[in-house]
């Protein structure tokens, strides 16, 4: 479907101990230990300018944004492995991903351990955590990231656990990528619309009840829902008036210029709401030519603008890496399951990056 995007983030520890759905998860204590181990001190703005980690000889995480950098990311582990294998140039390139903050997509069954561990680690660096809530019932219309909570009751319980795990920590939450766009494009059956609006609106209130949590309701991308007016009504029903704004381009590849133009029009349509843009993989723009599944592991793409809140635009709150660069969109173009780390794809994104 043109303009579609999907992604599934399962925590590294959970992913290592089960095939995407169905096998037992690792104990929460192991997850917490893995996520809180060895946080580096902030360094320079880019890998080239960053201070070296005196223990590992690696660039320290970027200080260019207020968001926490996971010191235990797949990119970090892969770079170390390639160093050991003598692939030093590849490892250096991959650290262009490792030093920047990417969103966490907490587990669908129990989001709390990963969120609490990240919040604890982030507190040591006085940074905010960036999270994606992605568990809406009837998720992704049965495509690569199908699933979600079994019903409305289960979702309310899950989002409550999600919010409680954040607690008083500073956090930014991207709320349910695709959920509204899949209504706007007609994919989600009509019988699920009212429930979805209700759940999203309630989720905004549940998350905003936490004193330092920002919430951005997802609104697709300009290549998918081409007319902003076609999703403005959905945003209003999904609680945009009580959120901090909306998110655009999640896991997609549209250029900053086109997304900003679209974002400004959509902002006007919903009363001047602010927004954020996912720039994790849009450095080369969208795939041209063959448009079949252009959103799914397209070749030749590049990292985009590193995460920052310095946008020079009053309504654009941040450029963010919401999709974790290097994680597959799904089993297309030879990719692994959605959300699975794909080192060679990650390397290509890093090597082609201009920033």
PyMOL commands that set and color helices and strands:
alter all, ss='L'
color gray80, all
select helices_A, chain A and resi 12-16+28-36+74-84+88-98+112-125+140-142+152-166+181-184+190-208+229-237+256-269+343-351
alter helices_A, ss='H'
color red, helices_A
select strands_A, chain A and resi 129-133+171-175+213-218+245-248+274-278+316-320
alter strands_A, ss='S'
color yellow, strands_A
deselect
rebuild
show_as cartoon
